[in-house]
Every structure is written in C-alpha cells, then in structure tokens.
C-alpha cells in the first residue's frame, strides 16, 4: 500500500518538474510536455491499480484523464507566466499615483451636470 503513495508522490513531482522545466525553457515545450504526460499517466495508473484497487480499464481511464488534465494545466500556467514576464534586461519602474502629483482634490461626484 505504501508503494502506491510513492507513485502518487512521483506524479506530483512530475508536475512540479514539468512546470519548472517549461517555465525556465529548459527544452522544447512539446517534448517536455509529452514526456511529462506519459509519466503522469503511468504514475496515476499504477496508483489507481495499487491503492484504489480499480480495474485495469478504470485505472487507464483515470490515468489518461488525470495525466492529461493536470499536466495540461501545469504546462499552460508555465507558458503563460513565461511569456508574460519582462525580458531579462528590462528595468521596472514605478510612478507615484496621479492624485499625489496634483494639488487639487479629485472630485468624481460633483453636483454640476451638463445642461
């Protein structure tokens, strides 16, 4: 029974390593994703067979669905954050709020209406 939880831990480790590898662009996303999906399917099937004592068809279905869905989410998040981060040499600056620069108070709710 304890070996079944080892497969679950390996599944989680696969997701974490996949996210890091895709986010850091350690290789082509397609190859990393393909290898990760295959490993995830194997680990979920083995967990499902050993711990949950499912039939082979149920374990295979759970492995395919679980492996593809969780890896797809991990890869999508990694690609999103990789593409939305600024380039390496970019200097980030912040500006004070516009209200702090003006001497007047902001009044969005004035009583004057256009006539």
Secondary structure, 3 states (H helix, E strand, C coil): CHHHHHHHHHHHHHHHHHHHHHHCCCCCHHHHHHHHHHHHHHHHHHHHHHCCCCCHHHHHHHHHHHHHHHHHHHHHHHHHHHHHCCCCCCCCCCCCCHHHHCCCCCCCCCCCCCC
